[in-house]
Amino acid sequence: MLRRSVRTLLLLAPWLAAVPAAAQTARDLPPPPVARVIPKTDTLHGDVRVDNYFWLRDKQNPEVISYLEAENRYADSAMAGTKALQETLYQEILGRIRQTDLSVPDRMGPYYYYSRTEEGKQYSVLARKRGSLDAREEVILDLNQMAEGKRYFSLGAYSISPDHRLVAFSVDTTGAEHFTIMVKNLETGEILPDRIEDVSFGATWAADNRTLFYTKTDEAQRPDRVFRHTLGTAPATDVLVYHEPDVLFRVGISRTKDNRYMVLSTGSYTSSEVRVAPADRPTEFRLVAARERDHIYSVSHQNGRFLIRTNTGGANNFKLMEAPESNPSRSSWREVVPHRETVLLDGFDVFRDHLVLFERTNALRQIRVRNIRNGQEHTIEFAEPVYTASPGSNPEYDTGTLRFGFTSLVTPSSVYDYDMNTRQRTLKKQTDVLGGYDPSQYASERTWARAQDGTMVPVSLVYKKPLVRDGSRPMLLYAYGSYGSSTDPAFSTANLSLLDRGVVYAIAHIRGGQEMGRSWYDQGKMMNKRNTFTDFIAVAEHLVNERFTSRERLGIRGGSAGGLLMGAVANMRPDLFKVVIADVPFVDVINTMLDASIPLTAGEWEQWGNPTNEEHYRYMLSYSPYDNVEAKAYPTMLVTTGLNDPRVAYWEPAKWVARLRATKTDDNLLLLRTNMGAGHGGSSGRYDALRETAFRYAFLLHHLGVAH
């Protein structure tokens, strides 16, 4: 390659023209908080483990709160020099958003349902119009009014009764995911006396418009019971419909799209069991297929038949079966869509005359439509090489219109209505990007990295053009890689503040998700979990070797189980990354997975393993971030958490940071920031959430040395 002149580089890459002063190190600041050392010794499988920071688990201990607040003050002090940048980023991100906006209305019976936002207000207004979009608006719930005076507010259930007279909704005001169900009469505006405390997320109506199903959790916050409530009766008299005693299983209940059946599902990560009952007489549930190890299935209903997505018979990528209403047991199942080795049947939707299949192949999503009257089928085509096509809201059963979403790393989120008979699509809305966004200035592409076992790992990238692959570009590399949850390429208005400063944004589609099919997930969990981390390292090395970026300009980010990824790779290859952002990270793997009283733990023995099994223990110990902190240099790191987080308790990142501070040998900045009034998802208000994003991006840009 010809050497480019400095002037040419500055013209091509203005983000290099004014590199800021050197980023702060810990030496530039007052000493950080030091967590008190109170050793707790545990012995398992002959190993003695000493946990010096176990005491941080006691949320009621004032010393714990004082320590977290001291860390917050330290973080604020460390970030004081980026205040102007944080505000600039916030205003940029906010300036691209149409603050007063309207969702695409969904037709349900005689009504059009939608949500809207108003400038200056943190939350949405949920509303409807009868018969026409020109009709008078009926406000169902104004979440801004409901959230007044509350530090945190989250809507859980939002369920309209079949006759459209009532709405059942639930709220959480702490972030701890303990919800309260209430019912509103939409004709009178009255909140009914029916108030059900301490429930899980959902609430589902039966077809009689007076029976409401909901779930409750056990002490470990596992949904384990389904209750039936009749309007006008005391919740204390509600009928227990089903109890799931197996700690690996969680329960839920729904109503089929055609309103014919209630579906009660219980399942673990490796097994399912489904029961059905007529939605107008939901008192006795019939078992569809008894649970079996490694058999996962789900059930829907269409035109007098049950449709079953199942992995039975070696169908690792799933197939679709049907069974008559009279006998839904496995002996009656007949194949509708066969299993395919290279295509994952991710899900399906039913309409009166159509069956819609949502599939994954070659790290892309696709939508296939089958006319069940004549058997003809087709796949919806998309022009971009790297994109996401996803099911939209399709509450209507008797329609020939499919609503789906489309987005890519350069195309804003778009909602289409698709005529399944004529194959014509209509763009109903594309998210506005204010300020003159020009997609032609940006490019996205896919590259492939070779993992250490030879597996090719897909990587999606987006950047501002032109891209000169000379290693000078800063990069943010993101990944998740757990639970079979795929990270699909999608547009982000916030990320434009990175792209416009020259940052390349990349997604590593590592094993643990399902981008390449169900086996991609199987190869990234349990005793294969280290593939997730080594895949990510291979992707980072590939991007450096191919000169998309360099080690000194590479930042990485992940949250929750993706935070585990951040912790693991920071231990394994701290030399490879300049900046690490770990959000609500699951890092204390052994201690958490030994404590079944912690939410999610027992059910996730099928994801990570059970440390009481010595083989599992040894393997998990080999990567657990907290247990593998060593006396060596680590990257610059920002760690975030929420005090009320029920999914990854605040003490995991707090303990990890304390141990890193006491052990690492470098002067690179290490910050812990705790949201003292939120849970796993951070701030609930949309403006507050944008400020949190601006904080993270200011940290990244400053420590990557990107011009502000």
N, C-alpha and C positions, 0 to 999 in steps of 0.2 A: 504494500500500500504506500502511496506517495505521502511524504510528511506534509501536513497542512500548516500553513503559516498561522501565527497567533491571531492575526486580523481575521482570517477566514474562520477560525474556530469561534471567535467572538461573534461574527455575523451569524454563524449557524447555531450557536448556543449562547444566547445572551445571559442565561443563568450562570455562566462561568465568568461573566464580566465583572462582577462585584462580589467576590466571595467574602463573607463577613469575617470578623475577627474570630480567632480560635474559640471553639466552644468551651464552656466552663468545665472544669473538673472538680472533684470533691475538695481539692486543695484550695480552691478559690472561695470556699464557703465556710461558714462556721461548722463545727463538728456535727455530724448527723446524730439523730437519737440512737441510743444504745439500749437494746432490750435487755432486761435483767436475765441472767442465766440461772435457771432453777432446774437442774438435771432431773429427768425422769427416765428410768432405766426399764427396758423391756427385753425379754429374751424369747426368741421364737426360732425353732428349728436349729438350736444351738448357737444362734447369732445373738449377740448383745448389742442392742441399739440404744443410744442415749439421745433423748430429745430434750435439748436445753430450753425449748420455747413452748412446750406443751401448755404452759400456764396461760398463753395468749388465747386459748379457747374459751376462757371464762368471760363472757360478754358482760356479766354483771359486776365484774371486778373494776372499780374505778381506775385502777392502774392500767388496765388494758385500754380503756377509752382514752386515757391521758397519753398513752404511747401512740395510739393511732392519730390523735390530734397533733402530737408533736411531729409525727412523720408528715402530716399534711402541711404544717407550718414550714417544715424543711423543704418540702416540694415547692411551696409557694415562693420561698426565698430563692431556691435554685432557678425558678422560672421567672423571677421578677424581671430579668433583662429581656424577656420575650413578650412582655405585656403588650407592647405595641403590635408585635407580630400576631399574637393571639387575636387581638381586636381586628386587625386587618383581615386575617383569615376568616373570622366570624362574619364580618361584614361582606366579604366576598361570597362566602357560601350562602348567607342569607339573601344576598342580592341576586342570586340566580334562581331563587325559589319564588313562585307565585304564591304569596302568603294567603291571599284570599282565593280559594280554589274549590273545585267541585269534583267529586269522583264521577265516574260513568255510572249512571243509574242502572240498577238491576230490576228487571220486571219480575214481580212475584204476584200472581193473581191479579187483582184489580189495581195494584199499586206499583209505583216506581220508588225503590228505596235507594238512598245515597247518603254520603257523608260530605260535609263541607268544612272548610277552615276559614277563619277570619283573621285578618292581619292583627298582630299584637296579642293574639290569644293562643295559649299553649296547646289546647286540645281541640278535638273535632266536635262538630254538631251532627248528630244522626237524625235524619229526617226522611219524609216520604211525600209523594203526591199521588192523588187518586186519579186514575184514568188517563191523565195527560201530564206532560212536563210543564204545561202552562197552567195547571191547576194550583190551588192554594197550597202552600207548604204546611205540613204538619210536623212540628218538631217532636221527635220521639224522645231523645235524650240530648241534653246540652251538657257535655262533659266538662266544660269550663265552669258552669254553675256548680256542678257536682263536686268539682275539685277545689272549690274556693276554700282557702284556709288550710289546705292540706299540703304537706311537703312533698307527698308522693300520691299518685292516683293512677290506677290501672283498671280498665274494663276487662273483665274475663268473659263471661257468657253474654251473648246478645242474641236472643232467640225469640222470633216472632211466632205467635200462635197460628195454627193453620187457618183460623177464621180472621186473622189480622186484627183482632180486637185487643190483644194483650202482648206485652213484651216482658220476657223474663231476662233479667240482667244480673250480673254479679260484679262486685268491686273489691279491690284490694288497696289499702291506703298506707301500706308499709313497705311493700316490695318483697315481703316474706311469702307471698302466694297463698295466703289464707283468705278466702273470698267469702262474701256475704251475698246471698241471692235475694233479690226483691222482684216484685211483679207490679207493672204499671198498666192501668186501664187506659188504652189509647183513645177511647171515646170521651172519657171524662177528665183525663189527666191525673186521676187519683192513684197514689201508691197504695196497693192493697196491704192488709195486715200481715200477709204471708211473708215472713222474714226468716230465712234459714241461714244460720251462722256457721262459720268454719267449714266451708266446703271446698272442693277442688274446682277446676276451671269451668266446666261446662254445665249446661242445663238444656234439656231436650223435652219438647212437648209431645205428648201422645196425640192421636188424631181427634180426641174428644174435646180438646181445648180447655180441659180442666185438670188434666193429669200431667204432672211435671216430674221428670226423672233427673236425678243428679247423683254425683259421687262424693263420698267422703274419704278421708285419708286416715292411715294409721299413725302411730307416733313417729314413724320415720318418713312421714309425708308421702306415703305410697297410696294412690287411689285403690282401695281394697273393697269398698262397699258401694252398691247401687241402691238408692232409695226411691220410693214412689210417693209423691206428695199430691194430695187432692186439695185444690183451692178451697180456702175457707176453713180448713182444719188446722189444728195445732201441729207445728213441725215435730213436736215430741211424739206424735202418734203416727208419723210417717212409716210406711211399710218397708222393711228391709227385703229387697228383691233378691239380692245376691251378695254373698261374701266370698272373697278369694283369700284363702288362708296361706297359699304358697307365696313366700316373700319375693320370689323371682317374678311374679306376675302382677300386672296392673290392669284395672278394669275401666271400661268406658261404655257409653251407650249413645246411640244415634237413631235417627229415623231415615228410612230409605227415601230416595228422591221422589219416588212415585207415591209416597205417604201410605204405603200398604203395610209396612212392617217396622217394628222396633228391633234394633240389632244390638244385643248385649255382647260385647267382645272382651275377652280377657287374654292377655298374652305376655310372654317374656320375649327376650331377644331371639329365642330359638324355637318357640312353640306358641301355638294359638288355639283358642277354643271359642266358638261362636254359638250363641243361642238367638232364636228369633221368636217374635210373638206378633200377632196382628195388631197394628197400630191403633185400631179402634177398640180392641179388647186386650190390653197389654197386661194380663195377669198371669198367664202361664207361658213360659218360654220353652221352646223345643231346641234340643241340642242338634247342631248340624254335624259336627265331627268331633269326637273326643280328642283331647290333646295327646300328641305324641311328640317325643323328642325330635327336634330338627324338622318338624312340619309347621310351616307358617302359612296361614290362609286368611282371607278376608271375604266378606259376603255383601252382595248388593242384590237388587231385585228389578226385573224388567219383564213386563208383559207375561206374567204368570210363571216365570222361571226365576230361580236363583242363579246368579253368576258368582263364581268363586275363583279368585286369584290364588294360586297355590304353587308350592314348590315340591309337591309330592312326586314320587317316581323319578327322582334325580333331576327335576326341573329347577336347577339352581337359579336360572334367570327368570323363573316363574312362567306359568302358562295359565290360560283361562278355561274354566270348566263351567258346565251348566248342570242344573238339577231341577226336577219338577217340584212345585210347591208341596205336593202331597208326600214327597219323600226326598228331603234334601241330604240324606245320609250319603256317605262316600260310595256306597254300592251303586248309587244312581248317577254318579258324576259322568258326564260325557264331554269330550274335548271340543272347545270352541276356537281357541287360539293356541297352537302348539308351542312348545318350548323351542327356543333358538339359542345356540351357543354364543352368538355374537350380539344379541339384542336383548336387553333387559326390559321386561314388561314392568315399568315403574308404577303404573296405576291405570285406572280406566274410569270412564264415566258413561252413564246410560241416559238415553233419550227414548221416546216412544218408538221411533223408527231407525235409530242409529246407535251404534256402539263406537265409542271413541277410546283409542288406546294411546297412552302416553309412554314413550319408549326412550331408551338410551342406547346409543351405539357410537363407538369411536369417540367417546367423550363429548358427544353432542346429544341434545334432546330432540325428539321428533314426535309428531302427532299423526296418527293414522286413523282414518274414518272408515267405518264399515256400515253400509246400508243393510239392515237386517231383513228388509223386504225382498231385495233382489240379490243380496250377497256381494254386490260390488264394493270394492274398497280402494282407497287411494291415500297417499301420504301428502300432507301439506308441505309445499316447497318454500324454502327460505333462501334469500340471495346471499347473505353474508357468510363467510367461511367460519367465523367464530361467533356464536350467538346463544341465546336462551329462549326457548319457546315453552310456555308453561300454561297449565289450565287456568282459566279465569273463573269468575263467579258464574255458575250456571245453575241457578236454583230451579228453573223451569224444566219440567219433564217433557211436556207435550209441545215441542218446538223443533224446528229444523235448523236453528241458529246455534252455533257453538261460539262462545266467547273465549278468547285466549290472549295471553300476554306475550309480547315480544320485546326483547331488549338485547343489546350487545354492549361491549365496552365503549363503543362510540355512538350508539343509537339510544336516545332516551327511552325510558319505559313507555310502551305503546299498548293500547287495548284495541283489539280487533273483534268485530263480529263476522263470523264466517258462515255462509250459507252452505250447509253440508250437501245440498242437492245440486246447486248451480256451481259450487266451488268458487264463488265470488267472495272476496273479503272486503270489509269496510272498516277503515280506521275511525274509531270512535273518539280516541283521544291519544295524543302523545304529550308526555309531561313537558311543560314549557321550561326552557332554560333561558332565563332572562339575561340580558346583557350582551346579546349578539353571538351566541354559541354557533360556531361554524364547524361541523363535523369533518369537513374536508381538510382541516388543519391537523387532524389526528389520524392515527392508524392503529389497527389491532392486528395481531397475528398469533399463530400457534407455532410453538417450537416443541421439541421432544428431547428430554434428557435421559441418558442411560443410567439406570440404577446400578448398584453394586452387584446385583445378581443378573444383570443384563436386561431387565424389564425396562421398556420404554415408557417414560412418564410424561404425560402431556402438560404443557405450560401455556397459559394464555397471557398475552402482553398487550398493553396499550401505552402509547406515547405521543408526544407532539412531534410532528414532522419538521425537518428531516431528522432521521436517526443516523448518526455517525457512530458505528460500532468501534469505538476506540477506547472503551473503558472509562470514559470521563463522566458518563451519565450517572446521576444518583438514581437509586431504585428502592421501591418498597415492595417486598415480596410477602404475599399473604398466603396462608393455608389453614385448613382445619383438620381434615383427615381422620374422622372418627364417626362411629355409629352408623356408617353407611350414608352419612349426610354429604351430598355432593355440593361443591362450591362452583356454581355456574357463573359464567361471565355476565356481568350486568353493569349498566351505566350508573355512575355516581356523580352527582353534581359537586359533592364535596371534593372528590378526587381531582376535579379540574384545577383546584388550587395547587395540587401537586404537579399535575401534568404541565401547567402553564409555567412552572418554575423549572421545567426540564426533567422532573422525576419520571422514571418509567415505573408503571404499576404492573405487577405480575401476580398471577395466581398459579400456585403449584397444585395440580390435581393429583395429589399423592394417594397412595393406598390407605384404606380406611374409609374413604368415600365410596361411591358407586359409579363414578364417571365412566368407568370402563366395564361396568357390569357387576353382578353380585360377587364374583370372585375377587374383584378389586377390594371389596369390603372384607371378605374373608381373609385376604392376605395382609390385612392391616389391623387385626384385632387379636386378642388373647395371646397365644404363643408366637404370633407373627407380628406383634405390635411394633417391634423395632423397625420393620419395613417402613412404617410411616415416617420415622425420623431419618433413616438413611436415604429414603426417597427425597426428602426435603433437602438434605445436605447435597445430594447428587444434583438436584435442580439448581441450587445456589452455585455450585461449582461449575455447572454447565453455563449458567448465565455470565459468570465471571470469565470462564475460558473463551466463550464466544464474544466477549468484549461488549456485552450489553451494559455492563457495569464493572465495578471493581470492588474488592473487599472493603476498601476505605470509604466506599460510597453506597454500601449495601445496608439497608435497614430491613428488618423483618417484623411481622406482626401476626398474632393469633390470639384468640380468646377462648376461655373455658377449656374444653379438651384441646383446642388450638393453643391455649396457654401452656398446657402440658407439653405440646410440641415445642414451644419456644424454650421452655425450661430444659427439655431434653437436649435440644441441639446446641443450646448455650453451654451446656456441660460437655457435650461431645466434641464440638468444633467452635470454641469461642473465638478462634483466630479468623473465622470466615465472615463474621458479621461485625459491622460498626455499631449499629443501634438495634436494640431489641425492645419491642413494646408487647407486653404480656397483659392482656385484659382478663380479669377474674380467672386466673389460671389455676387449673387442677394440678397441683404440684406435689402434694403430700400423699403420694399414691398408697404406700403401705399402711400408714396410720389410718387413712380414711377408709380404705377397703377392709380393714380389720374391724371397723366399728359399724355394725349393722343398724345402730340407732340414728346414724346420719342419713338424711334424705338421699335417695338414689343408690346407696351403697349395695344393698343385697341384690337388687335387680341387675346391677352392673357387674356382678361376678361373672356374668356371661360375656362381658365386654373385655375386661382386663384380667380376670382370674380372681381366685379366692386365696389370699395369702396363707390361710391355714393349710392349704395344699403346698407342700414344700417345693414341688416343681414350679408351681405358679409363683410362689414367693421369690424364689431365686431369680426367675425371669423378670418379674416386676421390679425387684430391687436393682436389677442391672440398668434400669433407665429412670427410675423415680427421681425427678429433679431435686427434691429436698434431700434425699439420701445420698446424692452423688455430687453435692457441692464440694469443691476441692480448693486447696490453696494454690490458686493460679489466677491469671488475668482474665477478666470477663469483659464483654462489651459494655457500652453505655446502655443503661436499662431504665425503662419506665414500667412500673407494675401498678395496675389499678384493681380495685375491689369495691364491693358494696357491703356495708355493715349488716344489712338484713338479707343477704343472699342465701337462699335455701338450697341452691344447687351446688355451688362451690363456696363453702363457708369462708368468711373473711380471714379466718386464722391461717388458712393455707398460704395465701400470698404473704401475709404478715410474718409468719414463721420463716418462710423462704427468704424474704428480704433480710430478716434479722440474721439468719445463718450466713447469707452471702456477705453481709457487712462485716461479720466477725471473721470471715475466712478468706475472702478474695484478696489478691495481692496488688491490685491495680488502684489507680486514682480516678478511674472513670466514674461518672455520676451514676448513682443508683437511687431511684425515687420510688416511694410507695404513696399512692394517693387513694384514700378511702372516701367514698361517698357515704356520709354518715346517715343519710335518709333514704337509701335506695337498696335495690336487690341486684339480681344477676344482670339485668339489662341496663343498669345505670339510670340516669334521670328520666322521669316519665314525660316531662314537658318537652315539646319539640324544640323550643328555643334553648332550653337548658342542655338538651342533648347535643345541639349544634356547638355550644360552647365547649362541651367536653371533647368533641371532635377537633375543634380549633386548638385546644390545649395539646392533644396528642400530636397533631400535625406540626405545631410550633416546635415541640420537643424534637420531632424527627428532622425537620428542616434545619434547625439550629445545629444539631449535632452531626448532621451530614455535611455541614458547611455549605448549604445552599443559600444563594443570595436571596434576601428577603424582599 
